[in-house]
Amino acid sequence: MDTSRRKFFGLATAVAVAGVTAPASAANAGQAVGVPGTPVPSGSPEPSGAPETTAEPVAGEARPGAGGGQAPSLAGADRPVTATLTPFADPLYVPALIRPAGEELMIEMRAVARRLHSQLPPTRLWTYEGSFPGPTIEVRREQRLRVAWANRIENETVPVTAVQVYAEVGKPTLPNTLPGAGGAVPRDDVAGIPPWLVVHLHGAITGGGQDGWSENGHLAGEVQYSEYLNKQPSAALWYHDHAMHTSTWTLFAGLFGMYWIRDEEEDALNLPKGDHELPLVLCDRNFETDSDGLLTGRLLHKVTFRNEIQPITRPFEGPFTLVNGVIWPYLDVEPRWYRFRVLNASNSRTFRLALIDETTGKPVTGAVKQIGTDGGLLHAPVPIEPFLSLASGERADLLIDFSAHQGKRLRLVNTLAGTTPGEPAAGIPYPQVMQFRVGRPAAGRHREQEGARGGDTFTLPRVVSPAFVRTTHDSLPVNRTHRVVLTKVGGGKHSEMWEMEKVRPDSVDLGTDGIVQLKTADGNVLTYRRIANGPDDVVNYFAMEGAWELWTFINATDFPHPMHIHLMRFQALSRDIYDISGFDATLGGTTKPIAYKQAGVLEEGEKGLKDVIQVGVNEVVTIAGRFEGATGRFAYHCHLLEHQDEGMMRPLVVYPHAVMAMRGSHGHM
């Protein structure tokens, strides 16, 4: 049944039209040309009788020089031709930019075929508006926007082959880093996933009814209506599918895009803009191979397990890195400042990014500054010397000064601690991410953007956000709410996330399932009891809108967990290293307290407004924030998509103050 309200919803956007190439002066737009015979974004046509609307024109464009290339129309064979791919063969693609002129916008979800590398056959994808990633939506602070997310994916299941393969301990090459299923039998349950979809605007201050509750999926022909008030500071948010149990594969198929909020504080900085401000959406993928070992372009979700009796799989980490939907692209840049809005949209891979000089192989110093995090601008620029760590769901607002590197080629690479940047490492067979080709200044270009003199007029400010205030333990009120969450992997079970309740040690049986003790830095031993485990357990967390909350995440696993809390823009207060040897995953509790060892490191770039925080192996991380600007039912979860779908997601409810008081008067506090 088509539940579209098109006669009500006017379109407030102009999107790229198939086959049209715009003048090279258009800003931040992507080519919308598709593979012959597949749907392409031609805009959502106004139905008869619909109200006329307008928007700033946004055209499709191929810009291999200043701002990206036309990834959707990459030339290439329609059959498998190679077992390997050439790095930096294709220009960066820049998704179309949508600036709604009114309050209403329609975005269609479509299945398309696109080449992700010129040496690959087209890959079947699920997309927003036919683009991978989806178009970047840009709004002003407090610009109300009502979006109709229309599901137009019909008569097919998710275009992903999913397999699980055994990874023998001690072997140097991990099976998940090799293309092809390796003889593993594809999962029938994944093959049958329908386009049952619900959009979540990640990082948005929006009501629970607009947040994209994971169980409120929409089938083909249905439309999700969400209203975003955008009452929050300038930030780079992102939208993506959030359907319960299936997001692992729906995002893998391509359902994500960026959403930028602008405000006057950002305007005053005169940051690089137009062709010099670009999204960089990172993700990793793997592909099927044919009988000759040639890459077919078919998406392959290949994960590993190490216990043949209890095949609990590790999250996906693939061999091929994509930036804006292109494998290992290049970007021609001028010797000047650029602004890059970086998003890690991977299922689970954490990127540890470094910029290196291809000639010397050494890290580039002094060129990269971070000015923002998930939730907005930092107080001051932070030098990236030399690594930037981004977990799944995290964003970084970066400035790169290419002025000292004219004529050079710089390479963005992924690396592991203790290894040489740019060299292959365990789990990273191909460290390259993308290449920057630094050319000569574009004389006389962009004068209308950069003043009468032309050229680069940007100066790095000493202070980025005067309005930013750093939260500390001492600045928090005494009557804050403290919540403790423990992450668990192992014991023959899928990943788990426990809500913990502080109890007296003499009220429970120590050394039993669900009982955990924690020895803090001051020597105190705290005792906790598990009160919830999976997404279907009873709701325990009821918060009051605007009240301060303190959350402590305990990672009792050998795998990092990026934790995401809906609605809350928080700040990280501390990261500490603990001895977790006392936690018995099979028992499901501690045989001796998890004990403090030493203080960990909060990077300067983590000390801004966040909505995802990395909780590393053996770490205990504490954050503080408030649920502000909205109420309703929300969720918090691990942003490793495989973990999220396996059960590491829990509900929470935010009430207005008076309603919370009424709840207490009814004896429910």
C-alpha positions as CSV (number, residue, x, y, z in Angstrom):
1,M,0.0,0.0,0.0
2,D,1.3,3.5,-1.0
3,T,0.9,5.7,2.1
4,S,2.5,8.7,0.4
5,R,1.1,12.1,1.1
6,R,2.6,13.7,-2.0
7,K,-0.3,16.1,-2.6
8,F,0.4,17.4,0.9
9,F,4.2,17.3,0.7
10,G,5.7,19.9,-1.6
11,L,9.3,19.2,-2.6
12,A,11.7,21.8,-1.2
13,T,14.8,20.7,-3.1
14,A,16.4,20.5,-6.5
15,V,18.5,17.3,-7.0
16,A,20.8,16.2,-9.8
17,V,19.1,15.2,-13.0
18,A,20.3,12.1,-14.8
19,G,22.7,12.8,-17.6
20,V,23.2,16.5,-16.8
21,T,26.6,18.0,-16.1
22,A,26.6,21.4,-14.5
23,P,29.2,24.2,-14.8
24,A,32.4,23.6,-12.8
25,S,31.6,26.5,-10.5
26,A,28.7,24.7,-8.8
27,A,29.5,23.8,-5.2
28,N,29.5,20.4,-3.6
29,A,27.4,18.5,-6.1
30,G,27.5,15.0,-7.3
31,Q,26.9,13.5,-10.7
32,A,23.6,11.6,-10.9
33,V,24.3,9.5,-13.9
34,G,23.6,5.8,-13.4
35,V,24.5,2.6,-15.1
36,P,22.2,2.1,-18.1
37,G,19.0,0.3,-17.2
38,T,19.1,1.3,-13.5
39,P,17.1,3.9,-11.6
40,V,18.8,7.3,-11.3
41,P,17.9,10.4,-9.2
42,S,15.8,12.6,-11.4
43,G,14.2,14.4,-8.5
44,S,10.9,13.5,-7.1
45,P,8.4,14.9,-9.6
46,E,5.7,17.2,-8.3
47,P,2.3,15.5,-8.6
48,S,-0.6,17.2,-10.2
49,G,-2.1,19.7,-7.8
50,A,0.9,19.8,-5.4
51,P,2.0,23.2,-4.1
52,E,4.8,24.8,-6.0
53,T,8.0,25.1,-4.0
54,T,11.5,26.5,-4.6
55,A,15.0,25.7,-3.4
56,E,18.6,26.8,-4.2
57,P,19.6,25.0,-7.3
58,V,21.9,22.1,-6.8
59,A,23.3,20.5,-10.0
60,G,25.1,17.3,-10.8
61,E,28.7,17.8,-11.7
62,A,31.9,16.0,-12.5
63,R,34.8,17.8,-10.8
64,P,38.0,15.8,-10.8
65,G,39.9,19.0,-10.2
66,A,38.4,21.1,-7.4
67,G,35.8,19.1,-5.5
68,G,35.5,15.6,-6.8
69,G,34.6,13.3,-9.6
70,Q,31.6,11.5,-11.0
71,A,31.8,8.2,-9.2
72,P,28.3,7.1,-10.2
73,S,29.2,7.3,-13.9
74,L,32.6,5.6,-13.7
75,A,33.5,3.9,-16.9
76,G,34.3,0.2,-16.7
77,A,33.5,-3.3,-17.8
78,D,30.1,-4.9,-17.0
79,R,31.7,-8.2,-16.1
80,P,34.5,-9.2,-13.7
81,V,38.0,-8.4,-15.1
82,T,40.4,-8.3,-12.2
83,A,41.2,-9.9,-8.8
84,T,43.0,-6.7,-7.6
85,L,42.2,-3.0,-7.8
86,T,44.4,-0.1,-8.6
87,P,44.7,2.6,-6.0
88,F,43.9,6.2,-6.8
89,A,42.5,5.4,-10.3
90,D,39.3,7.3,-9.8
91,P,38.4,10.9,-8.7
92,L,36.5,11.6,-5.5
93,Y,32.8,11.8,-5.8
94,V,31.0,14.6,-3.9
95,P,27.3,13.8,-3.1
96,A,24.7,16.4,-4.2
97,L,24.0,19.2,-1.7
98,I,20.4,19.9,-0.8
99,R,19.5,23.2,0.8
100,P,15.8,23.1,1.4
101,A,14.2,26.5,0.8
102,G,11.0,25.7,2.6
103,E,10.0,23.5,5.5
104,E,9.3,20.3,3.6
105,L,11.5,17.8,1.8
106,M,11.1,14.4,0.2
107,I,13.9,11.9,0.1
108,E,13.4,8.6,-1.7
109,M,15.1,5.4,-0.9
110,R,16.0,3.6,-4.2
111,A,17.9,0.5,-5.3
112,V,20.5,1.3,-8.0
113,A,23.6,-0.1,-9.5
114,R,26.8,1.9,-9.3
115,R,30.5,1.3,-9.9
116,L,32.6,1.7,-6.8
117,H,35.8,1.5,-8.8
118,S,36.4,1.7,-12.5
119,Q,37.8,-1.8,-12.6
120,L,34.6,-3.3,-11.0
121,P,31.3,-4.2,-12.5
122,P,28.4,-2.2,-11.1
123,T,27.4,-3.0,-7.5
124,R,23.8,-3.2,-6.4
125,L,23.1,-0.7,-3.7
126,W,20.2,0.6,-1.5
127,T,20.5,4.4,-1.5
128,Y,18.9,7.7,-0.7
129,E,18.1,9.5,-3.9
130,G,20.1,7.1,-5.9
131,S,23.4,8.4,-4.4
132,F,26.0,6.5,-2.4
133,P,26.4,8.1,0.1
134,G,23.1,9.9,0.1
135,P,22.9,13.7,-0.7
136,T,24.2,16.0,2.0
137,I,21.3,18.0,3.5
138,E,22.2,21.5,4.7
139,V,20.0,23.6,7.0
140,R,20.3,26.6,9.2
141,R,20.0,26.5,13.0
142,E,16.3,26.6,14.0
143,Q,15.2,26.0,10.4
144,R,12.3,23.6,10.9
145,L,12.3,20.8,8.3
146,R,9.7,18.1,7.7
147,V,11.2,15.2,5.8
148,A,9.2,12.5,4.0
149,W,11.5,9.5,3.8
150,A,9.8,7.5,1.0
151,N,10.6,3.8,0.6
152,R,10.7,3.1,-3.1
153,I,12.7,-0.1,-2.9
154,E,10.4,-2.8,-4.2
155,N,10.6,-6.5,-5.2
156,E,14.0,-7.3,-3.9
157,T,15.9,-8.2,-0.7
158,V,19.0,-6.7,0.7
159,P,21.8,-6.9,-2.0
160,V,24.4,-8.4,0.3
161,T,25.9,-11.9,0.5
162,A,26.6,-12.7,4.1
163,V,29.0,-15.5,5.2
164,Q,30.7,-16.7,8.4
165,V,34.2,-18.3,8.1
166,Y,36.5,-19.9,10.5
167,A,39.7,-18.0,11.4
168,E,42.4,-20.2,12.6
169,V,44.4,-18.7,15.5
170,G,47.9,-17.9,14.6
171,K,47.5,-17.5,10.9
172,P,48.9,-14.1,9.7
173,T,46.2,-13.5,7.0
174,L,42.7,-13.0,8.4
175,P,40.0,-14.6,6.1
176,N,37.8,-11.4,6.4
177,T,40.5,-9.4,4.6
178,L,40.4,-11.7,1.5
179,P,37.7,-11.2,-1.2
180,G,35.3,-14.0,-1.9
181,A,33.2,-16.2,0.3
182,G,36.0,-18.9,0.5
183,G,33.5,-21.7,0.0
184,A,31.3,-20.6,2.9
185,V,27.6,-21.1,2.6
186,P,25.7,-17.7,2.3
187,R,23.2,-17.0,5.2
188,D,19.6,-17.6,4.1
189,D,18.3,-15.3,6.8
190,V,20.3,-12.3,5.6
191,A,19.4,-13.1,2.0
192,G,15.7,-12.8,2.9
193,I,15.9,-9.3,4.6
194,P,13.2,-7.1,3.0
195,P,13.5,-3.3,2.6
196,W,11.9,-2.7,6.0
197,L,13.5,0.6,6.8
198,V,13.4,3.5,9.3
199,V,15.6,6.6,9.2
200,H,17.5,7.9,12.2
201,L,19.0,11.4,12.1
202,H,22.1,10.7,14.2
203,G,23.0,13.5,16.6
204,A,19.8,15.4,16.2
205,I,17.9,17.0,19.1
206,T,14.5,15.7,18.1
207,G,11.4,14.2,19.8
208,G,11.1,10.5,20.4
209,G,8.4,10.2,17.7
210,Q,10.8,11.7,15.1
211,D,13.9,9.9,16.1
212,G,13.5,6.7,14.0
213,W,12.6,4.1,16.6
214,S,14.2,0.9,15.4
215,E,11.0,-1.2,15.5
216,N,9.0,1.3,13.4
217,G,10.2,0.0,10.1
218,H,8.5,1.0,6.8
219,L,8.0,-1.4,3.9
220,A,8.1,-0.6,0.2
221,G,5.6,2.0,-0.8
222,E,5.3,3.5,2.7
223,V,6.6,6.9,3.9
224,Q,8.2,7.9,7.2
225,Y,7.4,11.5,8.2
226,S,9.9,13.1,10.5
227,E,10.1,16.7,11.7
228,Y,13.5,18.1,12.7
229,L,13.5,21.5,14.6
230,N,17.3,21.9,14.2
231,K,17.5,23.8,17.5
232,Q,21.2,23.1,18.0
233,P,24.5,24.6,17.2
234,S,26.4,24.1,13.9
235,A,27.4,20.4,13.5
236,A,27.8,17.6,11.0
237,L,25.1,15.0,11.7
238,W,24.3,12.0,9.6
239,Y,21.2,10.1,8.6
240,H,21.0,6.3,8.2
241,D,18.8,3.3,8.5
242,H,18.2,2.1,12.0
243,A,15.9,-0.9,11.6
244,M,16.0,-3.4,14.4
245,H,18.1,-6.6,13.8
246,T,19.0,-5.7,10.2
247,S,21.0,-2.4,10.2
248,T,24.2,-4.4,9.8
249,W,23.2,-5.2,6.2
250,T,21.0,-2.2,5.3
251,L,23.8,0.3,6.0
252,F,26.3,-2.1,4.4
253,A,24.1,-1.8,1.3
254,G,24.4,2.0,1.3
255,L,21.7,3.7,3.4
256,F,23.5,6.7,4.9
257,G,24.3,10.3,4.2
258,M,25.4,13.6,5.9
259,Y,23.2,16.4,7.4
260,W,24.9,19.7,8.1
261,I,23.5,22.4,10.5
262,R,24.9,26.0,10.0
263,D,24.8,28.9,12.4
264,E,26.1,32.4,12.9
265,E,29.0,31.4,15.1
266,E,30.3,29.2,12.3
267,D,29.6,31.9,9.7
268,A,31.8,34.3,11.6
269,L,34.8,32.1,11.2
270,N,35.0,32.5,7.4
271,L,35.9,28.8,7.1
272,P,36.7,27.4,3.6
273,K,33.5,26.8,1.7
274,G,32.1,25.9,-1.7
275,D,34.6,23.8,-3.6
276,H,36.9,23.9,-0.6
277,E,34.5,22.3,1.9
278,L,33.9,18.6,1.3
279,P,32.3,15.6,3.0
280,L,34.6,12.6,3.4
281,V,32.4,9.6,4.3
282,L,34.6,6.6,5.1
283,C,33.6,2.9,5.1
284,D,35.1,-0.5,4.3
285,R,33.7,-3.2,2.2
286,N,34.4,-6.6,0.7
287,F,33.2,-8.3,-2.5
288,E,32.4,-11.6,-3.9
289,T,34.6,-13.3,-6.5
290,D,33.7,-15.6,-9.4
291,S,35.1,-19.1,-10.1
292,D,38.3,-17.5,-11.5
293,G,38.8,-15.3,-8.5
294,L,37.8,-12.1,-10.2
295,L,35.9,-9.4,-8.3
296,T,32.2,-9.4,-9.2
297,G,31.2,-6.1,-7.4
298,R,28.6,-7.9,-5.3
299,L,28.8,-6.8,-1.7
300,L,30.1,-9.4,0.7
301,H,29.6,-9.2,4.4
302,K,32.3,-11.7,5.5
303,V,32.9,-12.2,9.3
304,T,35.0,-14.7,11.2
305,F,34.7,-16.9,14.3
306,R,37.4,-18.8,16.1
307,N,35.5,-21.4,18.1
308,E,33.9,-24.0,15.9
309,I,31.7,-25.3,18.7
310,Q,30.4,-21.9,19.5
311,P,30.7,-19.8,16.3
312,I,30.3,-16.3,17.8
313,T,31.4,-14.0,15.1
314,R,33.5,-10.8,15.3
315,P,32.2,-7.6,13.7
316,F,32.9,-6.9,10.0
317,E,36.2,-5.4,8.9
318,G,36.9,-5.5,5.2
319,P,39.9,-5.0,2.9
320,F,38.7,-2.2,0.7
321,T,38.3,1.4,2.0
322,L,35.8,3.7,0.3
323,V,35.6,7.5,0.5
324,N,32.2,8.9,-0.7
325,G,31.4,5.6,-2.3
326,V,34.7,5.3,-4.3
327,I,37.5,2.8,-3.5
328,W,40.7,4.6,-2.8
329,P,39.9,7.9,-4.8
330,Y,42.1,10.8,-5.5
331,L,41.3,14.5,-5.1
332,D,43.0,17.4,-6.9
333,V,43.5,20.3,-4.5
334,E,44.9,23.8,-4.6
335,P,47.8,24.8,-2.3
336,R,45.4,26.4,0.2
337,W,43.2,25.6,3.2
338,Y,40.4,23.0,2.8
339,R,37.6,22.0,5.2
340,F,36.7,18.3,5.4
341,R,33.7,17.0,7.2
342,V,34.8,13.4,8.0
343,L,32.4,10.6,9.0
344,N,33.2,7.0,9.8
345,A,30.2,5.2,8.4
346,S,31.8,1.7,8.7
347,N,30.0,-1.2,10.3
348,S,32.7,-1.6,12.9
349,R,36.2,-0.6,11.7
350,T,38.0,2.1,13.7
351,F,40.2,4.3,11.5
352,R,43.5,5.6,12.8
353,L,44.2,8.1,10.1
354,A,47.5,9.7,9.1
355,L,48.5,12.0,6.3
356,I,51.8,11.1,4.7
357,D,54.0,12.5,2.0
358,E,54.2,9.9,-0.8
359,T,57.8,10.9,-1.7
360,T,59.3,10.5,1.7
361,G,56.7,8.2,3.3
362,K,56.8,10.4,6.4
363,P,53.8,11.9,8.2
364,V,52.9,15.4,7.2
365,T,53.2,17.7,10.2
366,G,51.6,21.1,10.9
367,A,48.9,20.8,8.2
368,V,45.9,19.2,9.8
369,K,43.8,20.8,12.5
370,Q,40.6,19.5,14.1
371,I,38.0,22.2,14.8
372,G,35.0,20.1,15.6
373,T,33.6,16.8,16.9
374,D,30.3,14.9,16.6
375,G,28.2,17.6,18.3
376,G,29.8,20.8,17.0
377,L,32.8,23.1,17.1
378,L,35.7,22.8,19.6
379,H,36.8,25.8,21.7
380,A,40.1,26.0,19.8
381,P,41.9,24.2,16.9
382,V,43.6,20.9,17.8
383,P,46.7,19.9,15.9
384,I,46.5,16.3,14.5
385,E,50.0,15.0,15.1
386,P,50.0,12.6,13.5
387,F,47.0,10.4,14.0
388,L,43.2,10.9,14.1
389,S,41.2,8.0,15.6
390,L,37.5,7.7,14.4
391,A,35.2,4.8,15.5
392,S,32.0,3.9,13.8
393,G,29.6,6.8,13.9
394,E,32.1,9.4,15.0
395,R,32.7,12.6,13.0
396,A,35.6,15.1,12.9
397,D,35.6,18.6,11.4
398,L,39.1,19.0,9.9
399,L,41.0,21.8,8.3
400,I,44.0,20.9,6.1
401,D,46.5,23.5,4.8
402,F,48.0,22.3,1.5
403,S,49.9,25.6,0.9
404,A,53.3,24.2,1.8
405,H,52.9,21.1,-0.4
406,Q,52.4,22.4,-3.9
407,G,53.3,19.8,-6.6
408,K,53.3,17.0,-4.0
409,R,51.0,14.0,-3.6
410,L,49.9,13.3,-0.1
411,R,48.2,10.1,1.0
412,L,45.6,9.6,3.7
413,V,46.3,6.1,5.2
414,N,44.8,3.9,7.9
415,T,47.3,2.5,10.4
416,L,47.8,0.5,13.6
417,A,49.7,1.6,16.6
418,G,53.3,0.4,16.5
419,T,53.4,0.1,12.7
420,T,54.8,2.3,10.0
421,P,52.1,4.6,8.5
422,G,51.3,3.5,4.9
423,E,52.5,-0.1,5.4
424,P,50.2,-3.1,5.5
425,A,49.4,-4.3,9.0
426,A,47.3,-7.1,10.6
427,G,43.7,-6.6,9.5
428,I,44.8,-3.8,7.1
429,P,46.1,-5.3,3.9
430,Y,45.6,-2.1,2.0
431,P,46.3,0.9,4.2
432,Q,45.6,3.6,1.6
433,V,42.4,5.6,2.1
434,M,42.7,8.4,-0.5
435,Q,45.2,10.6,-2.3
436,F,45.5,14.4,-2.4
437,R,47.2,15.8,-5.6
438,V,48.3,19.3,-4.7
439,G,48.4,21.5,-7.8
440,R,49.0,25.2,-8.5
441,P,46.7,28.0,-7.2
442,A,43.6,28.5,-9.3
443,A,44.2,32.2,-10.3
444,G,41.2,34.4,-10.2
445,R,38.8,31.6,-9.2
446,H,36.2,31.9,-6.4
447,R,36.6,35.7,-6.1
448,E,32.9,36.0,-5.3
449,Q,33.5,33.6,-2.3
450,E,36.8,34.9,-1.1
451,G,37.0,38.6,-1.7
452,A,38.3,40.9,-4.4
453,R,41.8,39.7,-4.2
454,G,40.8,36.1,-5.0
455,G,42.9,33.2,-3.7
456,D,42.8,31.9,-0.1
457,T,41.8,34.5,2.5
458,F,41.3,32.1,5.4
459,T,43.3,32.5,8.6
460,L,43.2,29.9,11.2
461,P,41.5,31.4,14.3
462,R,43.0,31.1,17.7
463,V,39.5,30.4,19.2
464,V,36.9,28.5,17.2
465,S,33.9,28.5,19.5
466,P,33.8,31.1,22.3
467,A,30.5,29.6,23.4
468,F,31.9,26.2,24.1
469,V,32.3,25.4,27.9
470,R,34.2,22.4,29.0
471,T,32.3,20.1,31.5
472,T,34.3,18.7,34.4
473,H,33.4,16.5,37.4
474,D,33.6,19.6,39.6
475,S,31.2,21.6,37.4
476,L,28.4,19.0,37.7
477,P,25.6,19.4,40.2
478,V,25.5,17.1,43.2
479,N,22.1,15.8,42.4
480,R,23.0,14.3,39.0
481,T,21.9,10.8,38.0
482,H,24.6,8.2,37.7
483,R,24.2,5.2,35.3
484,V,26.6,2.3,34.9
485,V,26.7,0.1,31.8
486,L,28.9,-2.9,31.2
487,T,29.8,-4.4,27.8
488,K,30.4,-8.2,27.6
489,V,31.6,-10.5,24.8
490,G,32.3,-14.2,25.1
491,G,31.1,-17.0,27.2
492,G,29.5,-18.7,24.2
493,K,27.1,-15.8,23.7
494,H,26.7,-12.9,21.3
495,S,27.8,-9.5,22.5
496,E,25.8,-8.1,25.5
497,M,25.3,-4.8,27.2
498,W,24.3,-4.8,30.8
499,E,22.6,-2.1,32.8
500,M,24.0,-2.3,36.3
501,E,22.5,-1.3,39.7
502,K,24.6,-0.5,42.7
503,V,23.9,-2.9,45.7
504,R,25.4,-3.8,49.0
505,P,27.8,-6.7,48.7
506,D,26.0,-8.6,51.5
507,S,22.7,-8.4,49.6
508,V,23.9,-10.6,46.7
509,D,25.9,-13.8,46.1
510,L,29.3,-12.7,44.9
511,G,30.9,-14.8,42.1
512,T,27.6,-15.5,40.5
513,D,25.9,-14.6,37.2
514,G,25.2,-10.9,36.8
515,I,27.2,-9.7,39.9
516,V,30.2,-7.5,39.2
517,Q,32.6,-5.7,41.5
518,L,34.7,-2.8,40.6
519,K,37.7,-1.5,42.5
520,T,38.2,2.2,41.8
521,A,41.3,4.4,41.9
522,D,40.7,5.3,45.5
523,G,40.6,1.7,46.5
524,N,36.8,1.4,47.1
525,V,35.1,-1.7,46.0
526,L,31.7,-1.2,44.5
527,T,29.2,-4.0,43.9
528,Y,26.7,-4.0,41.0
529,R,23.9,-6.3,40.0
530,R,22.7,-6.7,36.4
531,I,19.1,-5.4,35.9
532,A,18.8,-5.6,32.1
533,N,20.6,-7.3,29.3
534,G,18.9,-7.1,25.9
535,P,16.7,-4.7,23.9
536,D,13.5,-6.5,25.0
537,D,14.1,-6.3,28.7
538,V,12.0,-3.9,30.8
539,V,12.9,-0.2,30.6
540,N,15.0,0.9,33.5
541,Y,16.3,4.3,32.5
542,F,13.9,7.2,33.0
543,A,15.5,10.6,32.6
544,M,14.2,14.1,33.2
545,E,14.6,16.5,30.4
546,G,17.3,19.0,31.1
547,A,18.7,17.2,34.2
548,W,22.4,16.3,34.4
549,E,23.4,12.7,33.9
550,L,26.7,10.9,34.6
551,W,27.3,7.6,32.6
552,T,30.1,5.1,33.2
553,F,30.8,2.5,30.6
554,I,32.8,-0.6,31.7
555,N,34.4,-2.6,28.8
556,A,35.0,-6.1,30.1
557,T,35.9,-7.4,26.6
558,D,38.8,-7.6,24.2
559,F,37.1,-5.5,21.6
560,P,36.5,-1.7,21.6
561,H,32.9,-0.4,21.7
562,P,31.9,3.0,20.4
563,M,28.9,3.9,22.6
564,H,26.1,6.1,21.2
565,I,23.4,7.8,23.2
566,H,20.4,9.3,21.3
567,L,19.4,12.9,22.1
568,M,22.3,13.6,24.4
569,R,25.3,15.7,23.4
570,F,27.7,14.8,26.1
571,Q,31.4,15.4,27.1
572,A,33.9,12.8,28.1
573,L,35.2,13.3,31.6
574,S,37.7,10.5,32.0
575,R,39.2,7.4,30.5
576,D,40.9,4.9,32.8
577,I,42.6,1.5,32.3
578,Y,41.4,-1.4,34.4
579,D,42.5,-5.0,35.0
580,I,39.5,-7.0,33.8
581,S,41.0,-10.4,34.4
582,G,38.6,-10.9,37.3
583,F,35.6,-10.9,34.9
584,D,34.6,-14.4,33.9
585,A,32.6,-14.2,30.6
586,T,31.4,-17.8,31.0
587,L,30.3,-17.2,34.5
588,G,28.8,-13.8,33.7
589,G,30.3,-12.1,36.7
590,T,33.5,-11.3,38.6
591,T,35.6,-13.8,40.6
592,K,37.6,-10.8,41.8
593,P,37.0,-7.1,41.3
594,I,37.7,-5.4,38.0
595,A,40.5,-3.2,39.3
596,Y,41.8,0.3,38.4
597,K,45.4,0.3,37.0
598,Q,46.1,3.7,35.6
599,A,44.6,6.8,34.0
600,G,44.0,6.6,30.3
601,V,44.2,9.3,27.7
602,L,41.4,11.5,26.5
603,E,42.6,13.1,23.3
604,E,42.1,16.8,22.9
605,G,39.9,16.2,20.0
606,E,37.6,14.1,22.2
607,K,37.0,17.0,24.6
608,G,34.2,18.5,22.7
609,L,30.5,17.8,22.3
610,K,30.1,14.1,21.5
611,D,27.3,11.6,20.8
612,V,29.6,8.6,20.3
613,I,32.5,7.8,22.6
614,Q,35.2,5.1,22.1
615,V,35.4,2.7,25.0
616,G,38.6,0.7,24.4
617,V,39.7,-2.7,25.6
618,N,40.0,-2.8,29.4
619,E,38.7,0.8,29.7
620,V,36.3,2.5,31.9
621,V,35.0,5.7,30.4
622,T,32.8,8.3,32.1
623,I,30.7,10.9,30.3
624,A,28.3,13.7,31.3
625,G,25.5,15.4,29.6
626,R,21.8,16.3,29.5
627,F,18.8,15.2,27.5
628,E,17.8,18.6,26.2
629,G,15.3,20.0,23.8
630,A,13.0,17.0,23.4
631,T,11.3,14.1,25.2
632,G,10.0,10.6,24.5
633,R,11.4,7.1,24.0
634,F,15.0,6.9,22.7
635,A,17.8,4.3,22.6
636,Y,21.5,4.0,23.4
637,H,23.7,1.3,22.0
638,C,27.1,0.2,20.8
639,H,27.6,1.6,17.3
640,L,29.3,-1.5,16.0
641,L,26.4,-2.4,13.8
642,E,26.8,-6.2,14.3
643,H,26.8,-5.7,18.1
644,Q,23.8,-3.4,17.9
645,D,21.8,-5.9,16.0
646,E,22.9,-8.8,18.3
647,G,21.4,-7.1,21.3
648,M,23.7,-4.2,22.5
649,M,20.9,-1.7,22.4
650,R,18.6,-0.6,25.2
651,P,15.6,1.8,25.5
652,L,15.4,4.9,27.6
653,V,12.6,7.4,28.3
654,V,12.9,11.2,28.7
655,Y,10.1,12.9,30.5
656,P,9.3,16.6,31.1
657,H,10.0,17.7,34.7
658,A,6.3,17.8,35.7
659,V,5.6,14.4,34.2
660,M,8.6,12.8,35.9
661,A,7.3,14.2,39.2
662,M,3.9,12.7,38.5
663,R,5.6,9.4,37.8
664,G,7.2,9.6,41.2
665,S,3.9,10.4,42.9
666,H,2.6,7.2,41.4
667,G,5.3,5.2,43.1
668,H,7.4,4.4,40.0
669,M,10.6,6.2,40.9
